[in-house]
Structure formats: C-alpha cells, structure tokens
Amino acid sequence: MRDKNNEPIAGCSMLLGCGSILMITMIISMIIALTALSGYMPEISARRFTDQEELSAYVISLIEDINSEIETLNLNYLQILINAAQIVILFLIFKLIYKRPLSQMGLSSQSWFKRLCLGITAGVIAISLYAIIAFLLGIAVFEPVDLRSLNWADMLTGLVFFISVGFYEEILSRGYFMTVLKTTRNKRLIIAIPAVIFGFMHLLNPSIGLLGIINIFLIGLASAYMFIKTGSLWMPIGYHISWNFFQGYIYGIQVSGLEQMSLMKYTATGSDLLTGGAFGAEGGLVCTAIILGLLAYIHFILKIKETPVWTLDSDLPFTP
C-alpha cells in the first residue's frame, strides 16, 4: 500500500517486517521441535493406536520430554541462528519494498570500523561507570571468580550471541523502523516510535519493572541519537554489543533480567531503585543517570567530520 506521495506506507512496512520475523522464528522453532520429535518416531511406530485421537494424545504427552531435550541444547546457538535469519529477512523485505541499497538502512561502509570501535568503547565505559558508581556507593559487591571454573567456549559463544543481538536489534529498531518511518516526514515519530517498540520488546524479560522499561526506552533514544549523529548503524551496534557483553560476562550483572557466567560475581546490596534489583543495571536510577550522561556526550561532545550518509530526510521520496 502507498500513501499520497506514492511511497510505501510506513505502518504497513513495519507490520510486514515484524510479521516476516515472527514467521521465520516460528518456522525455525517448529523445525527444532520436529527434529526432537523424530527421535521418538521408532517408539511411536512400534505402538498400536486404536484411533487418531489416541495417537494425538500420546504425541501431546511427549511435549514435556521434547521441551526438556530442547532445553539441554545451548540456547545461545539457537538464538544466534534465529537472529541471523531475522536479519536476512529484514534485508530481503527492505530490498523488496524499497529497492534501495542496504547503505540506506544505515549500513554504510564509510568509516564503519571507526564508528564500530567508537560504539564499543562507549559501551564499555558506560557499563564500567555503573560498576564503579555502584561499588563506590556501596550498593553492589563485585567478587572475582575462580577462572578455572569458567567454560571459555561458552563465553566465546556468549560473545557471538551478543554480537548477533546487537546487530539484529539495531538493524530492526534503528535501521529498518527509523528508515521506513522517514515517509511520515515527522522527525519526532521517526525517533520516538522505534524507541517505544524497543522498550516493549523487553516486556517479557524476567523481573522487568516500570523503571526498566523507561531506561530501555532511553537507551533506544540514545542509540537513535548515535545513528542520527554518525549517519550509520555502526556506533549503536558497537555500543549495544559491548554494553551487553561486559554487563553480563565480565561484571556478572543480569542483562535485562538474564544471568550469564562471568569473570566476576555481582551482588546488588542496595536499593532496587538504584541497582535495578534482579533485572540488573538497566532497571535502576544509576543506569538512568548514565544514559542521560551518554545523551549529553552525544549532543555536546561527539563530533563527526564526514557528512552523514544516513539522515532523517535523505533518500526521499521513497518512490519506485
């Protein structure tokens, strides 16, 4: 569907992208479940069922065992696969609808490594600030762990997992959503709607509260500002990856309510309002202050010499 400017309607493009992502996720999940079920086929074939209803009831009774088998797999591997498939789908949808190069989603080759390293550095500094502030205020304890007990292969897998998360969530929330929303020609909507969706994407995370949702929304705004200021996705991608990885695997802090093995053992001893409690750093006021500081850094200090490839009003109109 197209608007009065003969451009694809942003809402339809967003629904198509989300629907395609959901579909590929369901397909991969179904393939995994059917693969696990195939191990029970000899047993099913050996049984004699009187009717289809009895067969269906028996297969349903196996669901708990199948779920247990799936849980024994490394779920990071599965999520990496799903994230990669979702990214490919987004690229295909963008090319199909807009027939434009991926550089117009913010994936420009201009100074990409410099922007990526800038984002990685910013993420490491930001989460390290949380750890330092929490330690100095006495609201958290960090203890070293026995390095011999760590599974370094799992840690490497965790890094790859957070790389896939950083790419997927930034390509979806900033690269795809913010780009297709350009057709609204409303800069506030282009920035705010993806940040709101980004916050809602974490609603099902364990132990999330109102402040956690607000902070993730603010992180979405900061990522959008990085995107706008640098004209590429590479800085927000780098920030996303290093913030998550150092938060979880280095400092041992829950990443949006999820725990990982880590180089340090983290214990929040202060108020949940400050530390975020079981949700992790992203659920507390210390994190809020750090994000606001990050926004101030992007606005007042970050200087970009090159003309941005991606801007809020570039590449318009989106017509065939």
C-alpha positions as CSV (number, residue, x, y, z in Angstrom):
1,M,0.0,0.0,0.0
2,R,1.2,3.5,-0.8
3,D,0.5,7.0,0.5
4,K,-0.3,10.2,-1.3
5,N,3.3,10.6,-2.3
6,N,3.2,7.1,-3.9
7,E,5.6,5.9,-1.1
8,P,5.1,2.6,0.9
9,I,3.1,3.3,4.0
10,A,5.4,3.1,7.0
11,G,3.0,1.2,9.2
12,C,2.4,-1.4,6.6
13,S,6.1,-1.8,6.0
14,M,6.7,-2.2,9.8
15,L,3.9,-4.8,10.1
16,L,5.3,-6.7,7.1
17,G,8.8,-6.7,8.6
18,C,7.6,-7.8,12.1
19,G,5.2,-10.4,10.6
20,S,8.1,-11.9,8.5
21,I,10.4,-12.0,11.5
22,L,7.7,-13.8,13.6
23,M,7.1,-16.3,10.8
24,I,10.8,-17.2,10.3
25,T,11.1,-17.6,14.1
26,M,8.1,-19.9,14.2
27,I,9.4,-21.9,11.3
28,I,12.9,-22.4,12.9
29,S,11.3,-23.3,16.2
30,M,9.0,-25.8,14.5
31,I,11.9,-27.4,12.7
32,I,13.8,-27.8,16.0
33,A,10.7,-29.3,17.7
34,L,10.1,-31.7,14.8
35,T,13.7,-32.7,14.9
36,A,13.4,-33.6,18.6
37,L,10.2,-35.4,17.9
38,S,11.8,-37.5,15.2
39,G,13.8,-39.3,17.9
40,Y,10.6,-40.7,19.2
41,M,9.3,-42.0,15.9
42,P,10.5,-45.6,16.3
43,E,8.7,-45.8,19.6
44,I,5.6,-44.2,18.1
45,S,5.7,-46.6,15.1
46,A,6.1,-49.6,17.4
47,R,2.9,-48.8,19.4
48,R,-0.5,-49.8,18.2
49,F,-3.1,-47.0,18.4
50,T,-6.8,-47.7,18.1
51,D,-7.6,-44.3,16.5
52,Q,-6.1,-40.9,15.6
53,E,-7.3,-39.4,18.9
54,E,-5.2,-41.8,20.9
55,L,-2.2,-41.1,18.7
56,S,-2.6,-37.3,19.2
57,A,-2.9,-37.7,23.0
58,Y,0.3,-39.7,23.1
59,V,2.2,-37.2,21.0
60,I,0.9,-34.4,23.2
61,S,2.2,-36.4,26.3
62,L,5.7,-36.2,24.8
63,I,5.8,-32.4,24.7
64,E,7.3,-32.1,28.1
65,D,10.1,-34.6,27.3
66,I,10.7,-32.8,24.0
67,N,10.9,-29.4,25.8
68,S,13.4,-30.9,28.2
69,E,15.6,-32.1,25.3
70,I,15.5,-28.7,23.7
71,E,16.5,-27.0,26.9
72,T,19.6,-29.3,27.1
73,L,20.8,-27.6,23.9
74,N,22.8,-24.5,24.0
75,L,20.0,-21.9,23.6
76,N,22.6,-19.3,22.6
77,Y,23.3,-21.3,19.4
78,L,19.6,-21.4,18.6
79,Q,19.1,-17.7,19.2
80,I,22.1,-16.8,17.1
81,L,20.6,-18.8,14.3
82,I,17.2,-17.1,14.7
83,N,18.8,-13.6,14.9
84,A,20.8,-14.3,11.7
85,A,17.7,-15.5,9.9
86,Q,15.7,-12.4,11.1
87,I,18.4,-10.0,9.8
88,V,18.4,-11.7,6.4
89,I,14.6,-11.4,6.3
90,L,14.7,-7.7,7.1
91,F,17.2,-7.1,4.3
92,L,15.1,-9.0,1.8
93,I,11.9,-7.1,2.9
94,F,13.7,-3.8,2.6
95,K,15.1,-4.6,-0.9
96,L,11.7,-6.0,-2.0
97,I,9.7,-2.9,-0.9
98,Y,12.1,-0.1,-1.4
99,K,14.5,-1.5,-3.9
100,R,17.3,0.5,-2.3
101,P,20.9,-0.4,-1.2
102,L,21.4,-1.5,2.4
103,S,23.5,1.6,2.9
104,Q,20.2,3.5,3.1
105,M,19.4,1.4,6.2
106,G,22.5,2.9,7.8
107,L,24.9,0.1,6.9
108,S,27.3,2.3,5.0
109,S,31.0,1.4,4.6
110,Q,32.0,5.0,5.3
111,S,34.3,4.8,8.4
112,W,32.4,1.7,9.5
113,F,35.3,0.3,11.6
114,K,35.9,3.6,13.3
115,R,32.3,4.0,14.2
116,L,32.1,0.4,15.4
117,C,35.1,0.9,17.7
118,L,33.6,4.2,19.0
119,G,30.4,2.5,19.9
120,I,32.2,-0.5,21.6
121,T,34.4,2.0,23.6
122,A,31.3,4.0,24.7
123,G,29.5,0.8,25.8
124,V,32.5,-0.4,27.8
125,I,32.9,3.0,29.5
126,A,29.1,3.3,30.2
127,I,28.7,-0.1,31.9
128,S,32.0,0.3,33.7
129,L,30.8,3.6,35.1
130,Y,27.8,1.7,36.5
131,A,30.1,-0.8,38.2
132,I,32.4,1.9,39.6
133,I,29.5,4.0,40.9
134,A,27.7,1.0,42.4
135,F,30.9,-0.1,44.1
136,L,31.7,3.4,45.5
137,L,28.2,3.9,46.8
138,G,28.2,0.6,48.5
139,I,25.1,-0.7,46.7
140,A,26.8,-3.6,44.9
141,V,29.6,-6.1,45.6
142,F,31.9,-7.5,42.9
143,E,33.9,-10.6,43.7
144,P,36.3,-12.4,41.4
145,V,35.5,-16.0,40.5
146,D,37.9,-18.9,40.0
147,L,38.9,-18.7,36.4
148,R,39.5,-22.4,36.3
149,S,35.8,-23.0,36.7
150,L,34.9,-20.9,33.6
151,N,33.9,-22.5,30.3
152,W,35.8,-20.3,27.9
153,A,34.0,-21.9,24.9
154,D,30.6,-20.9,26.4
155,M,32.0,-17.4,27.0
156,L,33.0,-17.2,23.3
157,T,29.6,-18.4,22.3
158,G,28.1,-15.7,24.6
159,L,30.2,-13.0,22.7
160,V,28.9,-14.3,19.4
161,F,25.3,-14.3,20.8
162,F,25.5,-10.7,22.0
163,I,27.0,-9.7,18.6
164,S,24.0,-11.2,16.9
165,V,21.7,-9.5,19.4
166,G,23.4,-6.1,18.8
167,F,23.1,-6.4,15.0
168,Y,19.6,-7.7,15.0
169,E,18.0,-5.3,17.5
170,E,19.8,-2.2,16.0
171,I,19.0,-3.2,12.3
172,L,15.4,-3.8,13.3
173,S,14.8,-0.8,15.7
174,R,17.0,1.8,14.1
175,G,18.0,0.7,10.6
176,Y,14.6,-0.7,9.4
177,F,12.0,1.1,11.6
178,M,13.6,4.6,11.5
179,T,14.3,4.3,7.8
180,V,10.7,3.3,6.8
181,L,9.3,5.9,9.1
182,K,11.0,8.6,7.0
183,T,8.0,8.7,4.8
184,T,6.0,10.2,7.7
185,R,8.3,13.2,7.4
186,N,7.8,13.6,11.2
187,K,11.2,13.6,12.9
188,R,9.7,13.1,16.4
189,L,7.8,10.0,15.2
190,I,10.9,8.6,13.4
191,I,12.9,8.8,16.7
192,A,10.2,8.0,19.3
193,I,8.2,5.1,17.8
194,P,11.2,2.7,17.4
195,A,12.4,3.6,20.9
196,V,9.0,2.8,22.3
197,I,8.9,-0.5,20.4
198,F,12.4,-1.3,21.6
199,G,11.2,-0.9,25.2
200,F,8.1,-3.1,24.6
201,M,10.4,-5.8,23.1
202,H,11.7,-6.4,26.6
203,L,8.4,-6.6,28.4
204,L,8.6,-10.4,28.7
205,N,12.1,-10.3,30.3
206,P,12.3,-11.6,33.9
207,S,11.9,-9.1,36.7
208,I,11.2,-6.1,34.5
209,G,9.6,-3.1,36.1
210,L,8.5,0.4,35.0
211,L,11.9,2.0,35.5
212,G,13.5,-0.8,33.5
213,I,11.1,-0.1,30.6
214,I,11.8,3.6,30.9
215,N,15.6,3.0,30.8
216,I,15.4,0.7,27.8
217,F,13.3,3.4,26.1
218,L,16.1,5.9,26.9
219,I,18.7,3.6,25.6
220,G,16.7,3.4,22.4
221,L,16.7,7.2,22.2
222,A,20.5,7.2,22.8
223,S,21.0,4.6,20.0
224,A,18.8,6.7,17.7
225,Y,20.8,9.8,18.5
226,M,24.1,7.9,17.8
227,F,22.5,6.8,14.5
228,I,21.5,10.3,13.5
229,K,24.7,12.0,14.6
230,T,27.1,9.5,12.9
231,G,24.8,8.7,10.0
232,S,25.4,5.0,10.3
233,L,24.3,2.0,12.5
234,W,27.9,1.0,13.4
235,M,28.2,3.1,16.6
236,P,24.9,1.9,18.1
237,I,25.7,-1.7,17.1
238,G,29.1,-1.5,18.8
239,Y,27.6,0.1,21.9
240,H,24.8,-2.5,22.1
241,I,27.3,-5.4,21.9
242,S,29.8,-4.2,24.4
243,W,27.2,-2.9,26.9
244,N,25.5,-6.3,27.0
245,F,28.7,-8.4,26.9
246,F,30.6,-6.6,29.6
247,Q,27.5,-6.2,31.7
248,G,26.8,-10.0,31.7
249,Y,30.1,-11.9,31.0
250,I,32.6,-9.5,32.6
251,Y,30.8,-7.8,35.6
252,G,28.3,-10.6,36.2
253,I,25.3,-8.2,36.2
254,Q,21.9,-9.5,34.9
255,V,21.4,-8.4,31.3
256,S,17.7,-7.3,31.2
257,G,16.9,-9.9,33.9
258,L,19.0,-12.7,32.3
259,E,22.1,-14.2,34.0
260,Q,25.3,-15.5,32.4
261,M,28.6,-17.0,33.6
262,S,31.1,-14.2,34.2
263,L,34.5,-13.1,35.3
264,M,33.0,-11.5,38.5
265,K,30.3,-12.4,40.9
266,Y,27.9,-9.5,41.2
267,T,25.6,-9.0,44.2
268,A,23.3,-6.0,44.5
269,T,23.2,-4.9,48.2
270,G,21.5,-1.6,47.8
271,S,18.0,-0.4,47.0
272,D,16.4,-1.9,43.9
273,L,15.5,1.6,42.8
274,L,19.2,2.3,42.4
275,T,20.6,-1.0,41.3
276,G,17.6,-2.4,39.3
277,G,17.5,-5.5,41.6
278,A,17.0,-8.8,39.8
279,F,16.5,-7.1,36.4
280,G,20.1,-5.8,36.5
281,A,21.7,-2.4,36.0
282,E,19.1,-1.4,33.3
283,G,16.4,-1.3,36.0
284,G,17.9,1.3,38.3
285,L,18.4,5.0,38.7
286,V,22.2,4.8,38.4
287,C,21.6,3.5,34.9
288,T,19.2,6.3,34.2
289,A,21.9,8.9,35.1
290,I,24.5,7.1,32.9
291,I,22.1,7.1,29.9
292,L,21.4,10.8,30.4
293,G,25.1,11.5,30.5
294,L,25.5,9.5,27.3
295,L,22.9,11.6,25.6
296,A,24.7,14.7,26.8
297,Y,28.0,13.4,25.4
298,I,26.5,12.6,22.0
299,H,24.9,16.1,21.8
300,F,27.7,18.3,23.2
301,I,31.0,16.4,22.7
302,L,30.7,13.9,19.9
303,K,31.9,15.5,16.6
304,I,31.7,13.8,13.2
305,K,33.8,15.3,10.4
306,E,32.3,13.4,7.5
307,T,28.9,14.3,6.1
308,P,26.5,11.6,7.3
309,V,25.4,9.1,4.7
310,W,22.0,8.5,6.5
311,T,19.9,11.4,7.7
312,L,16.3,11.9,8.8
313,D,15.3,13.4,5.5
314,S,17.8,11.8,3.0
315,D,16.8,9.4,0.2
316,L,13.3,10.8,0.0
317,P,10.9,10.4,-1.7
318,F,10.8,6.5,-1.5
319,T,9.1,6.1,-4.9
320,P,9.7,3.4,-7.5
